[in-house]
Amino acid sequence: PGPTGVKIDQQGRAHVDVRAVVTDALQRKLVDLGATIESTSVEQRSILGWIPLLQLERVADDPGVSAVEPAAEPVTVGRSGAVST
């Protein structure tokens, strides 16, 4: 990740968590904008996926979206108690 903490892939897509009211219509909109959705959670109001950088503002402007933030990366703790990402 760069200084923003956002992972960018070779296709110019950002790995983000879209905090929103999760609806079929919003998911279709994201896919139409070129997103690849990894997971959704209605309860957590979250859509996790890869979204083209040039479409992030359009996603954030959607009335159902409350935030677009860097996707959380998994963290593991080894037997020694050391944390790795």
Sequence and secondary structure as in RCSB ss.txt:
>XXXX:A:sequence
PGPTGVKIDQQGRAHVDVRAVVTDALQRKLVDLGATIESTSVEQRSILGWIPLLQLERVADDPGVSAVEPAAEPV
TVGRSGAVST
>XXXX:A:secstr
  TTS  B TTSEEEEEEEE   HHHHHHHHHTT EEEEEETTTTEEEEEEEGGGHHHHHTSTTEEEEEE     
EE TTS EE 
